Amino acid sequence: MIKDGGKEVLLDLKLHDIPATVKRSVESARELGVFSLTVHSTGGEEMLKAAASVENRPRIWAVTVLTSQITVPQEVVKMAKLAKTCGIDGVISSPLEIGLIKKECGKEFNVVTPGIRSAKTDDDQKRVSTPEAAVKEGADFIVIGRPILEAANPAEAVKNIYGSITKD
Ligand SMILES: O=C(O)c1cc(=O)[nH]c(=O)n1[C@@H]1O[C@H](COP(=O)(O)O)[C@@H](O)[C@H]1O
């Protein structure tokens, strides 16, 4: 239905399982025509390689360290490098590590960033930054949930965020 409307689907299941099961899941996602899907980089080298080995597959992005966890940038970069070595197309990381990942893994390696907050909030996200900062650092995609879903006027919230990232 979404595809029929000309839109792309991110299947955010964060797969984390034995290599054979993850491979089968990627094949199923391919049959559904999804644009991209997520796996946990902590699933390890064999799992990541199995996911990446599927032919004509959706784009795969590996979660480095969840944005709800406190960590150091070096740990995030370590997971990003592992994912890249295994043939994964990019990573999910917080906006705070974008520059470092791009520097270490190259500009073509996708960086997708949740943990986007225009103002300080008291929720579970620990490594956050604004939409403007994420785009400026080179994020390929930004993921924004509650600041839109829980806004009094979600359409207005989207308009404001879009305005903030498209002004020069
Ligand atoms: O893989 C993800 O999408 C993801 C990874 C991560 O490290 N942190 C993270 O928040 N996400 C997802 O991004 C979305 C962020 O939502 P909000 O925190 O409401 O903006 C949620 O759907 C999370 O599941």
The ligand as an SDF file (V2000), in Angstrom:
LIG
                    3D

 24 25  0  0  0  0  0  0  0  0999 V2000
   17.0640    1.5100   14.6010 O   0  0  0  0  0  0  0  0  0  0  0  0
   16.4530    2.4950   14.9660 C   0  0  0  0  0  0  0  0  0  0  0  0
   15.5910    2.9830   14.2380 O   0  0  0  0  0  0  0  0  0  0  0  0
   16.8420    3.1530   16.2150 C   0  0  0  0  0  0  0  0  0  0  0  0
   18.1430    2.9550   16.6330 C   0  0  0  0  0  0  0  0  0  0  0  0
   18.6380    3.6750   17.7310 C   0  0  0  0  0  0  0  0  0  0  0  0
   19.8070    3.5480   18.1060 O   0  0  0  0  0  0  0  0  0  0  0  0
   17.7990    4.5240   18.3630 N   0  0  0  0  0  0  0  0  0  0  0  0
   16.5020    4.7220   17.9840 C   0  0  0  0  0  0  0  0  0  0  0  0
   15.8150    5.5370   18.6150 O   0  0  0  0  0  0  0  0  0  0  0  0
   15.9940    4.0090   16.9220 N   0  0  0  0  0  0  0  0  0  0  0  0
   14.5670    4.1740   16.5290 C   0  0  0  0  0  0  0  0  0  0  0  0
   14.3240    5.5220   16.1310 O   0  0  0  0  0  0  0  0  0  0  0  0
   13.0490    5.9510   16.5840 C   0  0  0  0  0  0  0  0  0  0  0  0
   13.2730    7.2180   17.4020 C   0  0  0  0  0  0  0  0  0  0  0  0
   12.0620    7.6790   17.9170 O   0  0  0  0  0  0  0  0  0  0  0  0
   11.9860    8.9400   18.8590 P   0  0  0  0  0  0  0  0  0  0  0  0
   12.9610    8.7640   19.9830 O   0  0  0  0  0  0  0  0  0  0  0  0
   10.5630    8.9470   19.3290 O   0  0  0  0  0  0  0  0  0  0  0  0
   12.3190   10.1520   18.0010 O   0  0  0  0  0  0  0  0  0  0  0  0
   12.4360    4.8040   17.3730 C   0  0  0  0  0  0  0  0  0  0  0  0
   11.5150    4.1500   16.5180 O   0  0  0  0  0  0  0  0  0  0  0  0
   13.5930    3.8600   17.6680 C   0  0  0  0  0  0  0  0  0  0  0  0
   13.2070    2.5130   17.6040 O   0  0  0  0  0  0  0  0  0  0  0  0
  1  2  2  0
  2  3  1  0
  2  4  1  0
  4  5  2  0
  4 11  1  0
  5  6  1  0
  6  7  2  0
  6  8  1  0
  8  9  1  0
  9 10  2  0
  9 11  1  0
 11 12  1  0
 12 13  1  0
 12 23  1  0
 13 14  1  0
 14 15  1  0
 14 21  1  0
 15 16  1  0
 16 17  1  0
 17 18  2  0
 17 19  1  0
 17 20  1  0
 21 22  1  0
 21 23  1  0
 23 24  1  0
M  END
$$$$
